[in-house]
């Protein structure tokens, strides 16, 4: 399976990503095996509010890269219903122009309750595409607003897509999306208010602290439906990549990404180890005492932690 994946077999890639997405026992073996062949793909994150045209921009950007003879992997994350647990994986409908291209691999993934805009397994799926020989991996987030910050730690270059109608919403996003963008794309720039929105963005960016050596985010106008401005987006991605490589920030950022990944793996495993059936029963037994105010959450938590420590982390 790994040999076929390395050779770029599409069915094998799809099966491998399914294993990773479902967190099967085989998934860890796959990720261990492919890790040595990762690190070659450049990861681009595309985020922004719903309806900004992220999928359309992704589609057009993939076409630009294909003209450059680059293989493109796309991971598009759609929201999961909190009621049914289902998801309409509809982003690929907007990517029909590149869907049949053998040099483009599109995978839709459900967010499965993740609040940071990315599926929990999207980063691992990007590793699979990286190992399979894709030159660029585009991660398109759910589009949930200013909580959508996972993308900043998963991508080398992060693009925030906005529309003229964002208006005063730009101010509200200052504490979230505004800080993570390496540059902004104002899509649907043929609509009224586009120039004013660009001016507002540039004004906000002017308040950000930066030095002569630091990267200053730019603002590009596009009409993704017509393909206008997408070549300029690809050029700015390359410009940002060159800046990161020249300053050594690309390696530093990837080290931080690996540190975060290891912490996540450890936290997930500790969660599994901690909540043994015995500890879960003990917690439920103490809930009545909590409801009767005969104990408090802090003492209960301290007791469970002490039990975990004395048992040596055993189930």
N, C-alpha and C positions, 0 to 999 in steps of 0.2 A: 504493500500500500504506500509506504513512504517513497519507494523508488518511483512509482507511478506519479505520485504527487510532485516529486522533484522534476519530473519530465513534463509537468504541466497538464496532465490528464484532467480534463474538466470534471468528469464524473467522480474521480477520486477526490478532487479538491472539494466538491460539493459534499461528499460523504464525510470527509475529514472535518469540515466546518460543522456539519450536523452533529458529529460526535462531540465536538468542542462546545457547541451551543447547548447541548443537552447534558453536558458535564458527566459523561459516561466514564466508567473506569478506563476505557481505552483512550479517552481524550488526553489524559496526563502523559501517556506514553507517546502519543502523537506529538504533543507540544515539546516534550523532552527531545524527541528525535529530530524535529525540524529546527530547533533553536539555533544550532550551529550554522544554519544556512540563512538566518535572518539578518537584518541590519542593512540590506542593500536597497530596499524600497524606500522611497521618500513618501511620508505620510502627510496628507493634506486634510485638515478638518474643515467642514463647512457647516456653519450653524447660523441661527437667527430665528426670529419669530415665525409662527405658522403663516403660510401664504406668501412668503417673501420670494419664492422662486428658487429654493435651494436645489430641488431635484432637477429643474430645468437647467440651472447653471452647471450642475454636476454632469448632466448629459452633454452639454455643449463643450465643457472643459475636457471631457473624455475624448470627444472628436478631435479637439486640438492636439492632444497628446498622441492620438493614433496617427495623425498626419506627420508627427515627429517619430513615428515607428516605435513608440513606447507602448508596452503592455500596461493596461490599467485594470486595477481591481477596485470595485465599489462596494462598500458596506453601507446600506441605507437602513436606518433604524426607524421603525414606526411605533406609535404608542400602543400599549396594551390596555385593554379595558379593565378597570378595577372591579367591574361587576361580573363579567363572564370569563375574563382571562384571555380572551381572544384578541386578534389584531388583524386589521385589513392591511396587508403588505402591498400598498398601492404605489409606492414610490417608483417602482420599475416601470409602471404604466407610462410615466413621463420620460422614460429613458429608452423608448422604442427605437430611436435612431441608432443606438449603439448595442442594443440587446443581442443582435444576431452576429455581431462582430466577434470573430474568434479571439481577437486580442483584448477583449473586454470581458471581465467576469463580474456579474452583478449578484449580490446576495442581499436579500431583504431579511432583517432580523427584528423581532419584537423586543420592545424595551423591557418587558417582564417586570415592571414596577420600579425600574431604576429611575431615580429622580435627577440624575445628572445629564440626561440627554442621550446617553449611550447605553446600549445593552451591556450587561456585565461581561459578556463573552465577546464583545465586538473587538476588543484589543487582541484577544487570542486568535480570533478569526483573521485579523490583519496579519498576525504572525504566519498563519498558514499561507496566505496569499503572497506574503513576502518570500517565504521559502520556495513557493511554486514558481518564482521568477518574474513576478509583476514589478515593473519599474516604479509605478506610482500607485499608492493605495489611497483612495478617497473615502473618508468617513463622514457620512452625512447624518446629522443628529435629528432627534425627534422634532424639535422646534417648540420648546415649552417655555422659553423666556429666560429670565436672568438666572435661574438655577442651573442652566445648562452649561456647566463648567467642566465636566469630565473631559471634554474634547481638548482642552488646553494641555492636559497631561498625556493625551494619547497621540497627538499630532505634532509634526515638526513645524508646520505652518498652519495657523488657524485663521480662517476667513469668517467674518461676520457679515451676513447678507441682510440688508434692510430695504425698505421701500419708502417712497415719499410720505406715505400715510403714517409712518412711524411717529412723525411729529414730536409732540412732547414726550412720547414714550421713550425717546432717546435718553432724556434726562433720568427717567426711572431705571433705565438699564445701566446707568453709569457704574453702579456698584457691582455689576456682574459682567455682562457681555463686553462692556466698554474696555475693561482691563485685559481681557484675554485675547483681543483681536490683534493679529499682526498686520492686518489691513482690513478695510471695509469695502464692501461692494454695495452701492446703491442701485438695486435692480429696478426694473420698470421705470427707467429714467425718463421715458416719454410722457409720464403723467405729470399733472400740475403739481408744483411745489418741490420738484426734484432739486432745482438749484438752491432753494432755500434750505432743504434738508442737508445738502452737501456743505453749505456754509455753517449750519448748526453743528454738524459733525466735526468740521475742522476747528471750529471755535472751542468745542469741548476738548478736542485733542490738544489744543494749544495750552490748556491748563495742566496737562500731564507733565510730570517732572521727567526730563530727559537731558542727556548730555550729547556732545558732538559725536561721541563714539557709539551711542545707543541707537537702536533702530527706531525710526519715527514712522508710525503707521500712516499710510496714505488712504485716500478715498477715491475709488473708481466708480464711474457710472456705466451701467450695462443695460441692455435690453435682451435678456437671455433668450426669450422666445424667438428672436430674430438672429441670435448669435452675435449681436453687436457688443463689443467690449470684452468678449471672452478670451481673445488672443492676448489682450493687455493684462488680463487676470493671470494667465499662464506665465507671461513675462515677469510680472511682479512676484509670483511665487518663486521663479528662478532667481530673481534679484534677492529675495529674502533668504533663499537657500545659500546663495553665494556669501551673503553677509554672515550667516551663522557659521559656515565652514571657515571663513577667513578669521573670524574672531574666536573660534574655538567653542562657541556657544552650542553648536549642534551636538558635540560630544558631551558637553556638560548637561544639556537638557536630556539627552538620552540616558545618561547615568542617573539623573533624578527620576526618570520614567521607570528605570529598572528597580531603583530603591522603592518607589511606590508600589510597583508590582509585587516585590517580595513581601512588603508589609501587608498587602492585600491577601496574598496567599497564606501568610501566617495567621492573619486575623480570621480568615475563613476556616482554617484548620482548628484554631483555638475554639471557635464557636462550635464546631462539630464535637470536639473533645469535651468541652465544658458541659454542654447540655446533654449529658447522658440521661438515660431514662430515669435513673435513680434521683439525679438532681432536679429533673423536671417534676417528678412526683413530690419531692421535698418542697419545691416552690409552691405547688398547688396546695399542699397541706398547710402552708403558712399564710395563704391568702385570706382565710377566714380571720386569723389573728390581725391581719392588716386592716380588714374591713371593720373589725371591732375596735380598732385603734389600740390594741394590746401590744403591738410592735410597730416598727416603721420600716420603710423600704430600704433605708441605709443599713440597718442592722441585719436585715434578711440578706441583702446583697453581700455584706461583709462575711456573714456566716457561710454562704455558698462559696465565696472565693477562698475562704480558709479551708473548707472541705476539699476544694480543688487542689490547693497547694499541698495539703497533708497527704492526699492520695497520690501525689506525684503526677497529677494530670491524667490519671487513669480513668477509664470509663466506669 
